[in-house]
Amino acid sequence: MVQQATNTKANEPLSSAATFAVGAIAGTVTVYTTMPIDTVKTRMQSLDAQKLYTSTLNCFVRIFKDEGLLTFWKGATPRLGRLMLSGGIVFTIYEKMLVLLN
């Protein structure tokens, strides 16, 4: 699919920009799929967690009922910026190292 979008052949390495874009997309997917779990984990690690929640599932349900569905993705923007950059950089360096070592 990426080869079709960039007009490259199957065994031909992608450009640095295309590799960075793929890594940034991977970072975006990671943020939005794991953010609800991260939100619950952060709440459970708080000092008041023992008083507020009886279990992880209870924490999830209470956040959903009391604060709404979108609460699970609050704070995603800073994490999104970080993971898009790190994903793009890691993918690009990995691909360049493969070319260099082969």
GUKOLRO-653171 format. One record per residue: x, y, z of N, C-alpha, C, CB in turn. Coordinates in steps of 0.05 Angstrom, whole numbers, padded with zeros to 5 digits, always signed. Glycine has a CB too. Layout:
XYZXYZXYZXYZ/...
This chain:
+00016-00024+00000+00000+00000+00000+00017+00025+00000-00019+00000+00024/+00038+00025+00016+00056+00049+00017+00071+00051-00009+00076+00047+00041/+00079+00028-00020+00093+00028-00046+00076+00040-00068+00102+00000-00054/+00050+00034-00068+00032+00045-00088+00029+00075-00084+00004+00032-00085/+00028+00084-00060+00025+00113-00054+00050+00129-00062+00018+00118-00025/+00073+00116-00060+00098+00131-00065+00110+00123-00092+00118+00125-00043/+00097+00106-00107+00106+00097-00134+00134+00084-00132+00107+00120-00153/+00138+00067-00112+00163+00052-00110+00157+00022-00114+00177+00057-00083/+00178+00008-00122+00175-00021-00126+00177-00036-00099+00197-00032-00145/+00170-00061-00099+00168-00077-00074+00194-00078-00059+00158-00105-00081/+00216-00082-00072+00242-00085-00059+00258-00059-00056+00259-00106-00073/+00247-00038-00067+00260-00012-00066+00255+00002-00040+00251+00005-00090/+00276+00013-00027+00272+00026-00001+00255+00052-00005+00298+00033+00012/+00239+00058+00016+00223+00083+00015+00241+00107+00020+00201+00081+00036/+00232+00130+00012+00246+00155+00018+00245+00160+00048+00235+00179+00001/+00262+00177+00057+00262+00184+00085+00236+00197+00093+00285+00203+00092/+00225+00214+00076+00199+00227+00082+00177+00207+00084+00192+00248+00061/+00176+00187+00066+00155+00167+00067+00158+00150+00092+00156+00150+00041/+00183+00142+00098+00187+00126+00122+00179+00141+00147+00217+00118+00124/+00186+00167+00148+00178+00183+00171+00148+00185+00174+00190+00212+00169/+00134+00188+00151+00105+00190+00151+00093+00164+00161+00095+00196+00123/+00103+00141+00153+00093+00115+00162+00097+00113+00193+00107+00092+00148/+00120+00121+00203+00125+00121+00231+00106+00140+00247+00153+00128+00237/+00101+00163+00235+00083+00182+00248+00054+00171+00249+00083+00209+00233/+00046+00157+00228+00019+00145+00227+00018+00123+00248+00013+00133+00199/+00039+00107+00251+00040+00087+00271+00038+00099+00299+00066+00070+00269/+00051+00121+00304+00049+00135+00329+00021+00145+00335+00069+00159+00330/+00008+00155+00314-00020+00165+00317-00039+00142+00325-00029+00178+00291/-00036+00119+00311-00053+00096+00317-00048+00087+00346-00047+00073+00297/-00022+00087+00354-00015+00079+00381-00028+00097+00402+00015+00079+00384/-00027+00123+00398-00038+00142+00417-00068+00137+00421-00033+00171+00409/-00083+00136+00399-00112+00135+00401-00122+00108+00409-00124+00143+00375/-00107+00087+00405-00116+00060+00414-00109+00055+00443-00105+00039+00396/-00087+00066+00453-00079+00060+00480-00087+00082+00501-00049+00056+00481/-00096+00104+00492-00102+00126+00510-00123+00119+00532-00113+00150+00494/-00145+00104+00525-00163+00097+00547-00150+00080+00569-00187+00082+00536/-00133+00062+00561-00119+00045+00581-00100+00062+00597-00104+00022+00566/-00087+00080+00584-00068+00098+00598-00082+00116+00618-00052+00114+00578/-00106+00126+00610-00121+00143+00628-00129+00128+00653-00146+00153+00613/-00139+00104+00650-00147+00088+00673-00122+00081+00690-00161+00061+00664/-00100+00074+00678-00076+00068+00693-00067+00092+00709-00053+00060+00673/-00067+00116+00697-00059+00140+00711-00077+00146+00735-00059+00164+00692/-00103+00142+00731-00122+00147+00753-00117+00127+00775-00151+00145+00743/-00112+00102+00768-00107+00081+00789-00081+00086+00804-00107+00053+00775/-00062+00100+00792-00037+00105+00805-00038+00130+00823-00015+00109+00785/-00060+00145+00822-00062+00169+00839-00064+00162+00868-00087+00185+00830/-00058+00181+00885-00059+00177+00914-00087+00171+00925-00047+00201+00928/-00107+00182+00911-00135+00178+00920-00148+00153+00909-00151+00202+00913/-00134+00138+00893-00146+00115+00879-00159+00095+00898-00126+00101+00862/-00146+00089+00920-00158+00069+00939-00184+00079+00950-00138+00063+00961/-00187+00105+00953-00212+00116+00964-00234+00117+00943-00207+00143+00976/-00226+00123+00918-00245+00128+00897-00254+00103+00882-00234+00148+00878/-00237+00084+00878-00243+00061+00860-00238+00035+00875-00225+00062+00835/-00255+00015+00869-00252-00011+00881-00236-00030+00863-00279-00023+00887/-00234-00024+00837-00219-00041+00819-00214-00025+00793-00234-00067+00812/-00198-00036+00776-00192-00023+00750-00218-00020+00734-00171-00039+00734/-00234-00041+00734-00259-00040+00719-00278-00019+00731-00273-00068+00720/-00279-00017+00757-00294+00004+00771-00285+00032+00763-00293+00001+00801/-00259+00035+00761-00248+00061+00752-00257+00067+00724-00217+00060+00753/-00255+00048+00706-00264+00052+00678-00293+00060+00677-00259+00026+00662/-00310+00045+00691-00339+00050+00690-00345+00077+00702-00354+00028+00706/-00332+00085+00724-00338+00111+00737-00329+00134+00720-00324+00112+00764/-00306+00131+00706-00298+00152+00688-00318+00155+00666-00269+00146+00676/-00327+00133+00654-00346+00134+00633-00373+00146+00641-00351+00105+00622/-00383+00137+00664-00409+00147+00674-00408+00176+00683-00419+00130+00696/-00387+00183+00699-00386+00209+00711-00375+00231+00693-00369+00208+00736/-00357+00224+00675-00343+00245+00660-00347+00242+00630-00314+00244+00665/-00357+00220+00620-00363+00216+00592-00341+00202+00577-00367+00243+00580/-00348+00193+00553-00330+00177+00536-00305+00192+00528-00345+00168+00512/-00308+00217+00521-00285+00232+00511-00263+00237+00532-00294+00258+00500/-00270+00234+00557-00250+00237+00579-00227+00218+00575-00264+00232+00606/-00231+00195+00563-00210+00176+00560-00188+00186+00541-00221+00150+00549/-00194+00206+00525-00175+00217+00506-00166+00245+00513-00186+00217+00478/-00173+00255+00537-00162+00281+00546-00132+00279+00550-00176+00290+00573/-00118+00299+00541-00089+00298+00543-00075+00283+00521-00081+00287+00569/-00090+00276+00500-00078+00261+00478-00060+00278+00461-00100+00248+00461/-00064+00304+00459-00049+00321+00441-00019+00321+00447-00060+00349+00442/-00010+00326+00472+00019+00325+00477+00031+00297+00472+00024+00333+00506/+00016+00277+00479+00026+00250+00474+00027+00244+00444+00008+00229+00488/+00008+00254+00430+00007+00251+00401+00032+00263+00388-00018+00263+00389/+00038+00288+00395+00062+00301+00384+00087+00285+00390+00065+00329+00395/+00090+00276+00414+00114+00260+00422+00116+00234+00406+00114+00255+00452/+00094+00219+00405+00095+00193+00392+00096+00195+00361+00071+00177+00400/+00085+00216+00350+00088+00220+00321+00118+00225+00314+00070+00243+00311/+00130+00243+00330+00158+00248+00325+00176+00224+00330+00168+00272+00342/+00172+00211+00353+00189+00188+00359+00184+00165+00340+00184+00179+00388/+00159+00160+00332+00154+00139+00312+00167+00145+00286+00124+00136+00308/+00165+00170+00276+00177+00177+00251+00207+00175+00252+00170+00205+00244/+00219+00184+00274+00249+00183+00276+00258+00154+00278+00258+00198+00301/+00245+00138+00294+00253+00110+00298+00250+00094+00272+00236+00096+00320/+00228+00097+00258+00224+00083+00232+00245+00092+00212+00196+00089+00221/+00251+00118+00211+00270+00128+00191+00298+00117+00197+00270+00158+00191/+00307+00119+00222+00333+00109+00230+00335+00079+00225+00339+00115+00259/+00315+00064+00232+00315+00035+00228+00318+00028+00198+00289+00022+00239/+00303+00041+00181+00305+00036+00152+00332+00044+00141+00282+00051+00137/+00342+00066+00150+00369+00075+00140+00391+00056+00150+00375+00104+00150/+00388+00046+00174+00408+00026+00184+00407+00000+00168+00403+00021+00214/+00383-00008+00161+00380-00032+00144+00394-00029+00118+00350-00039+00139/+00391-00006+00105+00404+00000+00080+00434+00001+00084+00394+00026+00067/+00443+00014+00105+00471+00016+00111+00485-00010+00116+00476+00035+00134/+00471-00028+00131+00483-00054+00139+00481-00075+00117+00469-00064+00163/+00464-00071+00097+00462-00090+00075+00480-00083+00053+00434-00092+00065/
